[in-house]
Amino acid sequence: MSTLIDLAGVTKVFGSGAGAVHAFGPVDMTIEDGEFISLLGPSGCGKSTLMLMIAGLLSITKGEITLADRKVTGPQTDIGIMFQDNTLVPWRTVRGNIDLQLEMRGIDPASREDDVEELLRSVHLQDFQERFPHELSGGMQQRAAFCQAMVHKPKTMLLDEPLGKLDAMTRENIRKDLQSLWMQKRPTVVFVTHSIEEAIQLSTRVAVITPRPGRIERIIDIDLPFPRDFDVKSSPEFTAYVRETQEIFRNYGVI
């Protein structure tokens, strides 16, 4: 695999002078084309800050980020991005929200009709495409948001705790959908989470981030076969990864 995202000395400080808050870094890291990497750490450690800097939505105080060999200096329009709170507009149907992403990029939705239908089927929303967001459960809304983020076929997806507000059963079902989409399309995924089990279940690698100022304490290669269903959590290999990660956070007094 080739390097898609490169972080060199990336640091973020909010404010200046006596009131400055050193939020993140410095961090050096490379993210390979087609991998699924999780940024795992406690609340306030800078996980989301790093994701926003990769997206070009937040300026870098020091260092440099390159995405597909281009220096990130502003918002990146060729990525897919998703937050904990979905960005569905209430006055459009599921299909209308997905089409909106295409319209904003100057793409005729009719030219992507087959792609949209395939995406909707992949997350079991084909029968709900004419429903409005308020008519859907939270899990269905997040599935629609996944389609919204994927419809323009981005090579890079940035996901900021997209499952954080869902109940345990819905989270497990959407993890399965997300894993299937990644296995089929192979975008590069940067996934922000504070769930150890979620990171290990989904990722090819897990970047363990320290409490503020966030730094990468360790990057753990997750050597488990895909697809990883619910049963993988009872395997001794999975348990060993959980214990290794927990030990890092115990050393920092996080757990």
N, C-alpha and C positions, 0 to 999 in steps of 0.2 A: 504494500500500500504506500501511497505518497502522502506527504504532509499537506493538509488542507488549511489548517489554522495554526499559526505560530505566535506564541506569546513570548516576548522578550523583555524582562524587567518590568512587567506591567504593575503599576502602582496607582492607587486612587486615594487622594486626600480630599476631604470635604472641608471647605472653609480655609482660613489662613490665620497666621499669628497664634495668639494664645488659645483661640477657640478652635483651632484646626483639629479635625478628627481623622486619624490615619485608619482608613476603612479596610484597605486591601493591599497585599503585596509587600515587597516585590515578588513576582512569580514568573518563572520560565517554564513553558510547557508546549509541546506539540500535540496536535490532534490529527489523526490520520483520516484520510478519505474513506468514508464508508463505515467508520466505527461508531459505536454507541458508548459515549463516555458520560458518567454521572459526576456532578459536582456535589459532594456529600459533606455536610457540616452543620453545626448548630445554628440557630437563628442569630442573625446579626454578624455572621462571619464574612460576608461579602460575596456569597454565591450569586445572588441576583445582580449585584453590582458588576461582577465579572461578565455575566451573560449580557447585560446591557452594554458594556464596553465592546464586547465582541460584535454586537448588533450595530454598533455605531450610534446608539441612542444616548450614551453617556460618555463624556470626554475622559481621556486618560491623563492622569497627572504626570506620570513618568512612564517611559518604556514605549513599546510599539506592538501593535497587533497587525498581522497580515492574514488576509482571507483570500485563498486561491491566488496567492502571489501578489495581491494588491493591498497596500497599506490602508487600514481602516481609518478614515478621517471624518466620516459622517454616516448617516443612516444607510444601511445596506438593504437594497430593494430586491435582491435575488435570493433571499433566505425566507424560510418559514419561521414564524415566531408565535408562541402561545404562552399565555399567562394563566395564573390560578383563576382569575376572573375572566371568563370568555369575552370576546369582543363582538359577539353577535348583535346586530342592530334589531331592535324589537319590531320594526315596521316591515321587515322582510321575512319571508319564509326561509326554511333551511336552504332550499335551492337558491333562493334569491340572495342569501348571505354568501353562499359559495360563488355565485356568479359575480357578486360585487367585487370579490378579490380579483377576478379576471378583468372586469370593467376598469378597475383602478389602474391596471397595468396595460390598458389598451388592447386587451385580447378579447376577441369576439367569443362570448360564451358558447355560441352554437358550434364553434370549431372544437370545443372541448367537451361536448355533450357525452361522448362515450367515456371519457376519463372521469367525469363527474359521476356518472352512473356506476362505474366500477368502484370509485371511492365510497359512495353511499352503500353499496352492497357489502364492501369489506368491513364496514362498521355497523351493519344491520340497520341502516336508516333509509333503505330504499322505499319503504312504505310510509315514511314520515317527511318526505322532502317538501310537501306543500303545507306543513304545519309551521306555525309561528313559534319563536323561542319560548313564549310563556306557556305554550301547550305541551312542552317537553319536560321530562325529568332533568335533574342536574346532570346525570350521566349522559343522557341523550344530547344535551346542550354541548357537553365537552366533546362528544363524538363528532358533532357538527363542526365544532371549532377545529378539530383535527383535519377534517376535510377542507375547511377554509384555509388552513395553513399549508396543506399539501397540494392543492389543486393546480398551482402554477409549476409543479414539479421542481421544487427547490432541491439543490444538492446539499443544503445545510438546514437543519431544523434546530431551533433553540426553544426549549420547553422549560418554563419557570414554574415548577410545582403545579402542573396542570391537574393533578389528582388530589391536591391537598384538601379540598372541601367536600370530597365525596365519602360516602359510607364505605366500610371495609369490603362488602361484597361487590359494590359497583366498581371500586378501585381495582379489584382483582380482575373483573371482566374487561375493563378498559386497558389494563396492563397487557392482557392477552391480545386485544385488538392492536395496540401500539406496537407490540413485538411483531405481530404478523405483518403490519404495514412496513416496519423497518426491514424485515427479512425479505419482503417482496421487492421493495423499491431501493433499498440500501442507501438512503441519504446518510450524511453524517449527522448524528444527533448529539447535542449537548443538553443534558437533562439535569435540572436543578432539583435537589430533594434533601430532606433531612431524615428520610427513612432508610436505615441501613439495609433492611431486607429488600426494599424496593430497588435500591441501587444495585444490589448484588444480583437480583433476579433478572433485571433488564439489561445490564451493561456488559460490554466487552472489557472495559476498564473503569475503575472507580478512583477519582481523585479525592482524597480525604483532606479536608480543609480545616485548619485550626481556628479556634476562637479569634475574634478581632485583635489585631489586624490579620485578616485571613491570609494564610500562606499554605502551600501544599505540603503537608507533612509526609504523605506517601501516595504513590499511585499503584493500585493493586490490579494486576491482571486477573480477570475472572475466567478461569479455564473450566467452563461447564458447557456442555453441548446445548445448542438451540434446536427446537424451541424448548423453553423452560416453563413448564406448567406448575401448578400449585404443589405437586408432589416433590419438586426439586428442593423445596424448603426443608424436607425431612432427611435429605441426604447428608452424609458425614462431611462431604466436601463443602456444601453450602454452610453448614454449621461452623466449619473451620474458618471460612471467610468472615462470617458474622463475629466470631470470637476475636479474630485478628483486628477487625475494625473497632469493636467495642473496647479493646485494650488500648488502642490509640486514644480514644476519647476519655477513657478512665484516667490515663496519664495526664490529661489536660483538665481533669476535674469536671468534664462536661456531663458524664454519667457516673 
